[in-house]
Amino acid sequence: MSAVSALPITERAELAELAERHSVRRAPTAVPSGPTLHTDLDAVAANTRLFAARVPGALMAVVKADGFGHGGAAVARTALAHGASWLGVTSIEEALTLRAGGATAPILSWLNTIDADFTAAIGERVDLAVPSAAHLDAITGAGLGARIHLHLDTGMARDGAAPRDWSALCRAARAAERAGLVRVVGVMGHLGCADVPGDPANAAGRAAFTWGVQIARAVGLRPALRHLAATSATLTYPAALHTMSRVGAGLVGIDPTGTTRLSPALTLTAPVVSVRRVARGTGVGYGHTWTADRATTLALLPLGYADGLPRVASGRAQVALRGRRCPVVGRISMDQVVVDVGDAPVRPGEVATVFGPGPGGEPTTADWASWSDTIEHEIVTGIGPRVVRA
């Protein structure tokens, strides 16, 4: 005789009712195995064409951080087929990965330590940014005639040579060029407030860049490539456009300025693992930060903050199921989130859209950024490796 059957009839009835209220329907094994991230390369192509039509010079497709989380190689190929002629990354390792994948277009790498593998980069025809005399010494030490872009800090106090060091760096670069150790093909900078059109810092940064180019020319350098504008400035500050523009976030549909209609390229979905009916007063998740105010149905999705959903979005985020938005309830856990679907007859195996381009009413990466008090860039680059890429 089981322990349950030994109970009095009334207690058995109460236990059965409780089990029914908290019953869990598991997904069949045939459902998708987990969350999936899909990149719409048609959207990348459309965005690339838009930017290529706006710039007066060359368009560099910035595909750092695995193409802003969209797949670096695929975004690179698509951008190059639709108007971009350059590729940009931060590290040499990223550049070498692109070369190993078959990319033959010019590539610029602009964020490296002085002990980086410059020899490998030069051997694979990777252009290198030079933000300091120490970097110049390390690159010339390779003795292979590297193509370099002198990098000036135009007002962000991070990467790039400080204005006080710029003249000396230009003179040293000119001496190295005369010695046949390097070719100075570019001068670059970056604007820190370009996402706010009209911010005075933008004009100041542009003036600093103009000064930097003048100094370079005064010492005898003739950089054919001059690039200051990234996505935001390319969209809103024509005066900052020079012979090349660097666009990354914009290619995948992110407009930090909020001025231009771009095509978001990323969709994140997840299958429902299980569904349970709960009674009013049921607490959900760690700390019971949400309690059901009515009888409702909860759906479990197999992804969480380890997969890139910011925990801070708990209590604010939503997903789309059966064509409508449903709130994420309770705290976002490492591996799972709970969604309140009300009385909808959701079944295990149905697919929820965590975010997408938005036309169908589904949440977007902009929504998730708002719920998380951050920017879209962090959302799209934060999706973890457990999520299947499609």
C-alpha positions as CSV (number, residue, x, y, z in Angstrom):
1,M,0.0,0.0,0.0
2,S,1.4,3.4,-1.0
3,A,1.8,6.2,1.5
4,V,-0.8,8.2,-0.3
5,S,-3.4,5.5,-0.4
6,A,-3.0,5.1,3.4
7,L,-4.2,8.6,4.0
8,P,-7.8,9.4,5.0
9,I,-10.1,10.0,2.0
10,T,-10.5,13.7,2.8
11,E,-6.7,14.2,2.9
12,R,-6.3,12.2,-0.3
13,A,-8.9,14.5,-2.0
14,E,-7.0,17.6,-0.8
15,L,-3.7,16.3,-2.0
16,A,-5.3,15.4,-5.4
17,E,-6.7,19.0,-5.7
18,L,-3.3,20.5,-4.8
19,A,-1.6,18.3,-7.4
20,E,-4.0,19.4,-10.0
21,R,-3.6,23.0,-9.2
22,H,0.2,22.7,-9.5
23,S,0.2,20.1,-12.2
24,V,3.0,20.3,-14.8
25,R,2.7,19.2,-18.4
26,R,6.1,18.4,-19.8
27,A,7.1,19.0,-23.4
28,P,7.4,16.0,-25.7
29,T,10.9,15.1,-26.8
30,A,10.2,16.2,-30.4
31,V,10.0,19.9,-29.6
32,P,13.0,22.2,-30.4
33,S,15.8,21.5,-28.0
34,G,16.3,25.0,-26.8
35,P,16.4,28.7,-27.5
36,T,17.4,29.8,-31.0
37,L,18.9,33.0,-32.3
38,H,18.1,33.9,-36.0
39,T,19.9,36.6,-38.0
40,D,18.0,38.1,-40.9
41,L,20.7,38.8,-43.4
42,D,18.2,40.5,-45.8
43,A,17.8,43.1,-43.1
44,V,21.6,43.5,-42.9
45,A,21.7,43.9,-46.6
46,A,19.0,46.6,-46.6
47,N,20.7,48.5,-43.8
48,T,24.1,48.3,-45.6
49,R,22.6,49.7,-48.8
50,L,21.1,52.6,-46.8
51,F,24.4,53.5,-45.2
52,A,26.3,53.1,-48.5
53,A,24.0,55.6,-50.1
54,R,24.7,58.1,-47.4
55,V,28.4,58.2,-47.1
56,P,30.6,60.2,-49.6
57,G,33.5,57.8,-49.3
58,A,34.1,54.2,-48.4
59,L,31.9,52.3,-46.0
60,M,33.6,50.1,-43.4
61,A,31.4,47.3,-42.0
62,V,32.4,47.0,-38.3
63,V,31.9,43.3,-37.3
64,K,33.5,43.3,-33.9
65,A,32.1,41.1,-31.2
66,D,31.0,38.5,-33.7
67,G,29.1,41.1,-35.8
68,F,27.4,42.6,-32.7
69,G,26.2,39.1,-31.8
70,H,24.7,38.5,-35.3
71,G,27.5,36.3,-36.7
72,G,30.7,38.1,-37.8
73,A,31.4,36.2,-40.9
74,A,27.9,36.2,-42.2
75,V,27.4,39.9,-41.5
76,A,30.7,40.7,-43.1
77,R,29.9,38.7,-46.3
78,T,26.5,40.4,-46.5
79,A,27.8,43.9,-46.0
80,L,30.5,43.5,-48.5
81,A,28.0,42.3,-51.1
82,H,25.8,45.3,-50.5
83,G,28.0,48.4,-50.5
84,A,30.7,48.0,-47.8
85,S,34.3,47.8,-49.0
86,W,36.1,47.5,-45.7
87,L,35.8,45.4,-42.5
88,G,36.6,46.7,-39.0
89,V,37.3,44.8,-35.8
90,T,38.9,45.5,-32.5
91,S,41.4,42.7,-32.0
92,I,43.9,41.0,-34.3
93,E,42.3,37.7,-33.3
94,E,39.0,38.8,-34.8
95,A,40.7,40.0,-38.0
96,L,42.6,36.7,-38.4
97,T,39.3,34.8,-37.9
98,L,37.8,36.7,-40.8
99,R,40.8,36.0,-43.0
100,A,40.6,32.3,-42.1
101,G,37.0,32.3,-43.1
102,G,37.8,33.6,-46.6
103,A,37.5,37.4,-46.2
104,T,39.8,39.2,-48.7
105,A,38.6,42.8,-48.2
106,P,40.7,45.3,-46.4
107,I,40.5,44.8,-42.6
108,L,41.4,47.3,-39.8
109,S,42.1,46.2,-36.2
110,W,42.2,49.1,-33.7
111,L,42.4,47.8,-30.2
112,N,45.5,45.8,-29.3
113,T,48.1,45.6,-26.5
114,I,51.7,46.4,-27.4
115,D,52.6,42.7,-27.2
116,A,49.9,41.6,-29.7
117,D,50.9,39.4,-32.6
118,F,51.5,42.2,-35.1
119,T,53.6,39.9,-37.3
120,A,50.7,37.7,-37.9
121,A,48.4,40.6,-38.6
122,I,50.8,42.2,-41.1
123,G,51.3,38.8,-42.8
124,E,47.5,38.5,-43.3
125,R,47.3,42.1,-44.7
126,V,45.5,43.5,-41.7
127,D,45.7,47.3,-41.2
128,L,46.6,48.4,-37.7
129,A,45.6,51.4,-35.7
130,V,48.4,53.1,-33.8
131,P,47.3,55.0,-30.7
132,S,50.8,55.5,-29.1
133,A,54.5,55.7,-29.7
134,A,54.8,52.3,-27.9
135,H,52.4,50.7,-30.4
136,L,54.3,52.3,-33.3
137,D,57.6,50.9,-31.9
138,A,56.1,47.4,-31.5
139,I,54.7,47.4,-35.1
140,T,57.9,48.8,-36.7
141,G,59.8,46.2,-34.8
142,A,58.1,43.6,-37.0
143,G,59.9,45.2,-39.9
144,L,57.3,44.2,-42.5
145,G,56.0,47.5,-43.8
146,A,52.7,47.5,-42.0
147,R,49.8,49.7,-43.2
148,I,48.8,51.9,-40.2
149,H,46.1,54.3,-39.2
150,L,47.2,56.9,-36.6
151,H,44.5,57.0,-34.0
152,L,43.7,60.4,-32.3
153,D,41.7,60.8,-29.1
154,T,39.1,63.4,-30.2
155,G,37.5,63.8,-26.8
156,M,36.7,60.5,-25.2
157,A,39.8,60.0,-23.0
158,R,40.0,56.3,-23.8
159,D,41.6,54.8,-27.0
160,G,43.7,57.0,-29.2
161,A,46.7,59.3,-28.7
162,A,46.2,62.2,-26.4
163,P,46.4,65.6,-28.3
164,R,49.5,66.5,-26.3
165,D,51.3,63.4,-27.8
166,W,49.9,63.7,-31.3
167,S,52.6,65.8,-32.9
168,A,55.4,63.5,-31.7
169,L,53.5,60.4,-32.8
170,C,53.0,61.9,-36.3
171,R,56.7,62.8,-36.6
172,A,57.8,59.3,-35.4
173,A,55.4,57.7,-37.9
174,R,56.7,59.9,-40.7
175,A,60.3,58.8,-39.8
176,A,59.2,55.2,-39.8
177,E,57.5,55.6,-43.2
178,R,60.7,57.2,-44.7
179,A,62.6,54.2,-43.4
180,G,60.2,51.8,-45.2
181,L,58.9,50.3,-41.9
182,V,55.3,51.4,-42.2
183,R,52.9,53.1,-44.6
184,V,50.6,55.7,-42.9
185,V,47.4,55.2,-44.9
186,G,44.9,56.6,-42.4
187,V,44.0,58.9,-39.5
188,M,41.1,58.0,-37.3
189,G,39.1,59.3,-34.4
190,H,35.7,58.7,-32.7
191,L,32.9,61.0,-31.4
192,G,31.6,60.3,-27.9
193,C,28.3,62.1,-28.1
194,A,27.2,61.5,-31.7
195,D,24.1,59.7,-30.5
196,V,22.8,63.1,-29.3
197,P,22.6,65.3,-32.5
198,G,23.7,68.8,-31.8
199,D,25.7,68.0,-28.6
200,P,28.6,70.5,-28.4
201,A,31.0,67.7,-27.9
202,N,30.4,66.6,-31.5
203,A,31.7,69.9,-33.0
204,A,34.6,69.9,-30.6
205,G,35.5,66.4,-31.6
206,R,35.3,67.2,-35.3
207,A,37.5,70.3,-34.7
208,A,40.1,68.1,-32.9
209,F,40.1,65.7,-35.8
210,T,40.6,68.4,-38.3
211,W,43.5,69.7,-36.3
212,G,44.9,66.2,-36.1
213,V,44.8,65.7,-39.9
214,Q,46.5,69.1,-40.4
215,I,49.3,68.1,-38.0
216,A,49.8,64.9,-39.9
217,R,50.0,66.7,-43.2
218,A,52.4,69.3,-41.8
219,V,55.0,66.6,-41.0
220,G,54.7,65.2,-44.5
221,L,52.1,62.4,-44.0
222,R,49.5,61.9,-46.7
223,P,46.8,59.7,-45.3
224,A,44.2,58.9,-48.0
225,L,41.8,57.4,-45.4
226,R,40.3,59.7,-42.8
227,H,37.5,58.3,-40.7
228,L,35.8,59.8,-37.7
229,A,32.1,58.9,-38.0
230,A,30.5,55.7,-36.8
231,T,26.8,54.8,-37.0
232,S,25.4,57.8,-35.2
233,A,27.4,60.5,-36.9
234,T,26.9,58.8,-40.2
235,L,23.1,59.2,-39.7
236,T,23.0,62.7,-38.2
237,Y,26.2,64.6,-38.7
238,P,27.2,64.9,-42.4
239,A,30.1,67.3,-41.5
240,A,31.8,64.4,-39.7
241,L,31.9,62.3,-42.8
242,H,35.3,62.0,-44.5
243,T,36.8,59.5,-46.9
244,M,35.6,56.5,-44.9
245,S,32.8,55.9,-42.3
246,R,32.7,53.0,-39.8
247,V,29.2,51.5,-39.3
248,G,28.5,48.5,-37.0
249,A,25.4,48.8,-35.0
250,G,23.5,50.4,-37.8
251,L,24.2,47.4,-40.1
252,V,22.2,45.1,-37.8
253,G,19.4,47.6,-37.3
254,I,20.3,49.6,-34.2
255,D,20.0,53.4,-34.5
256,P,21.4,55.0,-31.3
257,T,20.1,58.4,-32.4
258,G,16.5,57.3,-32.8
259,T,16.2,59.3,-36.0
260,T,16.3,56.6,-38.8
261,R,14.1,53.6,-39.6
262,L,16.5,50.7,-39.8
263,S,15.7,47.0,-40.1
264,P,16.4,45.0,-36.9
265,A,18.1,41.7,-37.9
266,L,17.9,39.5,-34.8
267,T,15.1,37.2,-33.4
268,L,15.4,35.1,-30.3
269,T,12.9,32.3,-29.7
270,A,12.5,29.7,-27.0
271,P,10.2,26.6,-26.8
272,V,7.9,26.2,-23.9
273,V,9.2,23.4,-21.6
274,S,6.2,23.0,-19.4
275,V,2.9,24.5,-18.5
276,R,1.2,24.6,-15.1
277,R,-2.0,25.9,-13.7
278,V,-1.6,27.7,-10.4
279,A,-4.0,29.1,-7.8
280,R,-4.3,32.7,-6.6
281,G,-1.6,33.4,-4.1
282,T,1.1,31.2,-5.7
283,G,4.6,32.7,-5.4
284,V,6.9,32.3,-8.4
285,G,10.7,32.0,-8.5
286,Y,13.4,33.0,-6.1
287,G,12.2,35.3,-3.3
288,H,8.6,35.1,-4.5
289,T,8.9,38.6,-5.9
290,W,5.7,37.9,-7.9
291,T,2.6,36.3,-6.5
292,A,-0.4,35.3,-8.7
293,D,-3.4,37.6,-8.0
294,R,-5.7,35.2,-9.7
295,A,-5.8,31.6,-10.9
296,T,-3.6,31.6,-14.0
297,T,-1.4,29.5,-16.3
298,L,2.4,29.7,-16.2
299,A,4.7,28.7,-19.0
300,L,8.4,27.9,-18.5
301,L,11.1,28.9,-21.0
302,P,14.6,27.4,-20.9
303,L,16.8,30.4,-20.9
304,G,17.9,33.0,-18.4
305,Y,20.6,35.4,-17.4
306,A,23.3,32.9,-18.4
307,D,21.9,33.2,-21.9
308,G,21.9,36.9,-22.0
309,L,18.6,38.0,-20.5
310,P,19.4,40.7,-18.0
311,R,18.3,39.8,-14.5
312,V,17.5,43.5,-13.9
313,A,14.6,43.1,-16.4
314,S,12.7,40.9,-13.9
315,G,9.2,42.2,-13.3
316,R,9.3,44.3,-16.5
317,A,10.1,42.0,-19.4
318,Q,7.6,40.4,-21.8
319,V,7.7,37.7,-24.5
320,A,5.3,37.0,-27.3
321,L,3.2,33.8,-27.2
322,R,0.2,33.0,-29.4
323,G,0.4,36.4,-31.0
324,R,0.2,38.5,-27.8
325,R,2.6,39.8,-25.2
326,C,2.8,37.9,-21.9
327,P,4.7,39.2,-18.9
328,V,7.8,37.5,-17.4
329,V,6.9,36.9,-13.8
330,G,9.2,36.3,-10.9
331,R,13.0,36.7,-11.1
332,I,14.8,35.8,-14.2
333,S,16.9,32.8,-13.2
334,M,20.2,31.6,-14.6
335,D,18.6,29.1,-16.9
336,Q,14.8,29.8,-17.0
337,V,12.1,32.3,-17.0
338,V,8.4,32.0,-16.1
339,V,5.7,33.6,-18.2
340,D,2.2,34.4,-17.2
341,V,-0.1,33.3,-20.1
342,G,-3.4,33.8,-18.3
343,D,-6.1,31.5,-19.6
344,A,-4.5,30.9,-23.0
345,P,-4.3,27.1,-23.8
346,V,-0.5,27.2,-24.3
347,R,1.0,23.8,-24.8
348,P,4.6,22.5,-24.2
349,G,6.5,22.8,-27.4
350,E,5.0,26.1,-28.6
351,V,7.5,28.7,-29.4
352,A,7.8,32.0,-27.7
353,T,9.4,35.0,-29.3
354,V,11.7,36.7,-26.7
355,F,12.5,39.5,-29.1
356,G,12.3,40.2,-32.8
357,P,12.0,43.0,-35.3
358,G,8.7,44.1,-33.9
359,P,6.1,44.3,-36.8
360,G,4.1,41.4,-35.3
361,G,3.9,43.2,-31.9
362,E,6.6,41.0,-30.4
363,P,9.1,42.7,-28.0
364,T,12.2,44.1,-29.6
365,T,15.8,44.5,-28.5
366,A,14.9,48.1,-27.8
367,D,12.2,47.0,-25.4
368,W,14.6,44.7,-23.6
369,A,17.2,47.5,-23.4
370,S,14.6,49.8,-21.8
371,W,13.5,47.1,-19.4
372,S,17.1,46.6,-18.5
373,D,18.2,50.2,-18.3
374,T,20.8,49.7,-20.9
375,I,21.4,50.0,-24.7
376,E,20.5,47.6,-27.5
377,H,24.2,46.9,-28.1
378,E,24.5,45.2,-24.8
379,I,21.4,43.0,-25.4
380,V,22.4,41.7,-28.8
381,T,26.1,41.1,-27.9
382,G,25.2,39.4,-24.6
383,I,23.3,36.3,-25.9
384,G,25.3,33.4,-24.6
385,P,26.9,30.4,-26.4
386,R,24.2,27.9,-25.3
387,V,21.7,29.6,-27.6
388,V,21.6,27.9,-31.0
389,R,22.5,30.1,-33.9
390,A,20.4,29.7,-37.0
